Amino acid sequence: MKQLITFSSVILGLSILFKKRYRILNMMLAVNVIRKVIVKITMNLPYLRKKILPSILGRSA
């Protein structure tokens, strides 16, 4: 019975997080320190630098 309640609680929590994911992401990105860390991490990914960044800046890849 305890396992069923735990499993149900985890599923409910995950579904709420999934439903509110954009609101949570916006709240996190509103904090300057967190936003800077996320940008630094994503800019270290070669795919983003080579493919996505030029399209954002309007340059041809």
C-alpha positions in Angstrom: 0.0 0.0 0.0 2.8 2.4 0.9 4.5 1.7 -2.5 1.2 2.5 -4.3 0.9 5.9 -2.5 4.6 6.7 -3.2 4.2 5.7 -6.9 1.0 7.8 -7.2 2.7 10.8 -5.6 5.7 10.6 -7.9 3.4 10.4 -11.0 1.3 13.2 -9.8 4.3 15.4 -9.1 5.8 14.7 -12.5 2.6 15.5 -14.3 2.3 18.8 -12.4 6.0 19.6 -13.3 5.3 18.7 -16.9 2.2 20.8 -17.0 3.9 23.9 -15.5 7.3 23.4 -17.2 7.3 26.7 -19.1 6.3 28.7 -16.1 9.1 27.1 -14.1 11.6 27.7 -16.9 10.5 31.4 -17.1 10.9 31.8 -13.3 14.4 30.3 -13.5 15.5 32.4 -16.4 14.3 35.6 -14.7 17.2 35.2 -12.3 20.3 36.8 -14.0 22.8 34.3 -12.5 20.9 31.2 -13.6 20.4 32.7 -17.0 24.1 33.4 -17.5 25.0 29.9 -16.4 22.5 28.4 -18.8 23.8 30.5 -21.7 27.4 29.5 -20.9 26.5 25.9 -20.8 24.6 25.9 -24.1 27.2 27.9 -25.9 29.7 25.2 -25.0 27.7 22.7 -27.1 29.2 22.7 -30.7 25.9 22.0 -32.4 24.3 25.1 -31.0 27.2 27.3 -31.9 27.5 26.0 -35.5 23.9 25.6 -36.5 21.6 27.7 -34.4 23.7 30.7 -33.5 24.2 31.9 -37.1 20.5 31.7 -37.8 19.8 33.8 -34.8 22.3 36.4 -35.8 21.2 36.4 -39.5 24.4 35.0 -40.9 24.7 32.0 -43.3 26.1 28.8 -41.8 
